[in-house]
Amino acid sequence: MKFAKILSFILSAVCCLTASATEGMKPGLWEHSFTMKSSSGKIEKALDDMKKQMASMPAEQRKMIEEMMAKKGVGIGSGKASTVKVCISKDQAANLEFPNGQSDKCKNEILKRTSNSVNVKFACEGNPKSEGTANFTLTGSNAYTGKASMDMTTADGKVDHMDMDSKGKWLSDDCGSVKSIQTKK
């Protein structure tokens, strides 16, 4: 997978997985950490390759890519778990809208909602095409845990199953260089 496709996948996965978990969330900078396990191992390898490629870039080039990603509301960390930072505006938090970089290609259906949890079914068109379910439990206004199971159609037309464990934590009121992605209506 190329860098842009991996970034697109991460954005769509996080947006789909957290789209309905915003009730009670604080506005500001959030960090979403997730681990993925695919049946083929290709997704994990592509993500590791991307991290190695970023780490081996000259500092100026890496900074340029990180700034480009920050303008799109994304910051990717290092380590075993992958992290994506997302800025939730006050309006988005108040209106329970999560910025979705692929909202025109993804559909979410809430299967069940309680005061602190949500079960979502999602389907995203595009490349990669994906569908699955996700469950989230808010552990306060500043944290959540979640699990997702999805099938993705890869570029070669094969279906790859993936399980994802995630957790989110609120970092601060100030999003810093991570810009809020506008919600598409």
N, C-alpha and C positions, 0 to 999 in steps of 0.2 A: 504494500500500500504506500502511496505517496503521502508526503507530509500533509497536504491539504485535505486528503481523504480521511486521514487519521483525525485531524482537527475537526473536520465535519462530523465524523462519527462520535467523537467525544462530546461535542456540543449537542448533537441530537440526543445522545443517550442521557446526558445529564438533564437536558431540558425536558425530555419525555419523562424521565424518572422522577423529577422533582416538580413537575408542572402542577400537580394537585396537592403538594405537601406544604403549600405556602400559608395555610391558615394558621394564624398566630405567630408567624415568623416576623422577626424584627427586620426593618429596612437596614440596608448597609451592605458591607462586604461579607460575603459568605464563602467558606471553603468547603467544597464537596470532594471527599476522598472516596476512592473506589478501587476495588480489586476485581479483576475479570478473569474468568476461566472459560475458554472456548473449547469446543470439542476437537478442533483442528490444531489449536495452539498458534495459529497464524496471527490472530489479533494481538496476543501478548508479545509475540516476536516483533510485529510491526511497531508496537508501542515502544518496546525496548530499543529497537533500531532507531526510532525517531529520537528518543532521549539521548542515545549515544551520538547520533548525528548532530544534535543541538550542542551537546557537550564538547564536541570536537571542532565546532565552528570557531573562527576568530571572534574575539569578544565583540567587535563592532557589528559583525553580521548577526551574531546571536542577539545582541541588543536590539537591532533593527526588527528581527522577527518577533521578539518578545513585545516590543512596542506595537507592532502591527496586531498581535493577538490581544493586547490590552485594549486597543481601540475597539475591538470586537467584543470586549467584556470577558476575556479569557486570560488566565495565567496558569501555566502548567508547572508543577513542582517536580522534584526528583524523589527518589526512594522507591520502595517496593509498591506502595499504593500510589496510584495516580491521583493528582489533585487538580481541580479546576476551580478558579476563583471567579465568582459571579457577583455583580453589583445589583442589588434589589433596591429600586427607588422607593421613596415614601408612598408615592401613588400606587406603584405596583403592589406593595405590601398591603396598603389600605384597601385596594380593590381586588386583592387575592389574584393578581396577575403575575405570572412568572415570565420573564423575557424568554422567548423561544426563537432561536436563530433559524429554525425551519418550521415555523408555525403553519405556513401554507402547505407544507408537505406532511405534517404529522397530525394525527387525530388521537385524542385521549378520551377515554370513557371511564367515568368513575363507577366502579362496580359496587363499592361499599365505602362509607365514610362514617367514622365515629368522631368523638370530640378530640381524639389525639392520634387517629390513624386513618389511612386511606389505602384502598386497593384500586389500582388503575390498570386498565387494558389500553394498549397503545399500538398504533401502526404508523409507520413512516414510509413514504414513497421516496424515491431517489436512489442515490448510490452511497452507502449501501441501503437497500430496502430492509426494514426490520419490523417485527411485531412481537408482542409479548405482554407480560404482566409485571407489575411492580407493587410492592407493599411497603408502606412507610409508617413509622411511628414517631411522632414528635415527642421529645423528652423535655420539652420546655419551649419557650419562645426563641431559644438560641441554639437548639440542637435537634437532630433527628437521626434515626438509623433506618436502613432499608435493604431490601433484597429484590432482585429482578431476575427474570428468566426470559430470554428472547431468542428468536431465530432470525438470522440475517442471511439475505441472499448476497453472496459475494460477486465480485466482478466477473468471475468465470461461470456464474449461474448456479453454483452449489450453495446448499443451505448449511450454515454453520451455527450450531447452538452455543449460546453463551449464558453463563450465570454471573451475576454481578452483586457484590455486597458493597453497600455504601453507607457513609455517614456524613453528616453535614454539621458544620459549626459556624456560628456567627463570629466574625472577627472584630468588626468595629463599625461605628456609625459612618466613618469616612472611608470611601472606596478607593481613595488614593488614585493611582494611575489606571485602575480597572474601571472602565466606563460602563454605564448601564446600557444594556441592549434594549432598544425600544420594543414594546410589545406590538406585534402586528395584529391589526383588527380585520 
